[in-house]
Amino acid sequence: MNKKTIIIVDDHRVFHHGISQALEATGEFTVTARADNGAQAVSLAEKSVPDLILMDISMPDLNGMEATRRILGIHPKIRIIALSMHTEKIYVTGMLDAGASGYVLKSCSFKELLTAIKAALAGHIYVSPEITHLLVGDSPDRLSRLTPREKQVLVHIAEGRSSREAAESMQLSVKTIDIHRRNLKSRLGIRTVAGLTRYALAKGLIPPGP
């Protein structure tokens, strides 16, 4: 079995050590490097191109949000999960807007962290259940105005499917799916796929993992 490679970015070395040992004990992962700040994370990611990065947010030199943007700008296939004690909306949406595949609280169980990692590696977005309500401040009646088909398309988008894949699943034309995409963005006032995914998560349309 090919082990997935992980970089841990956090300025607390005891935390580094504990998470590293636990991940490697599963036999599924290899922690290839550790970084104390965002600038080191960018440099290490450029050199080693890991499968996944666990990224703290509040760090010296370069914060986790900016480090995430820079890393994904160079290597968009790397998966990044924010692992933070912050529960404020500005941090959660900031990391997801930067391109992170998940946001997990440091108070989570190791089992939940594994769920988040596996979800990210499978192309999903995982957000700790305690903070999913922060992802959207929308009124519930906006969702109720969507047609059943629009909700179905929204789920396909949030699960990372292309217009062609959604069209095949729903037995519709790609053009029709694209029209639904535009209508969803207009009706919900959300312009990006990441935003639609967060919305679907917050509304319980998709589970927070695979």
Secondary structure by P-SEA (a helix, b strand, c coil): cbbbbbbbbcccaaaaaaaaaaaaaacccccccccccaaaaaaaaaaccccccccccccccccaaaaaaaaaaccccbbbbbbcccccaaaaaaaaaacccbbbbccccaaaaaaaaaaaaacbbbcccccccccccccaaaaaaccaaaaaaaaaaaacccaaaaaaaacccaaaaaaaaaaaaaaaccccaaaaaaaaaaaccccccc
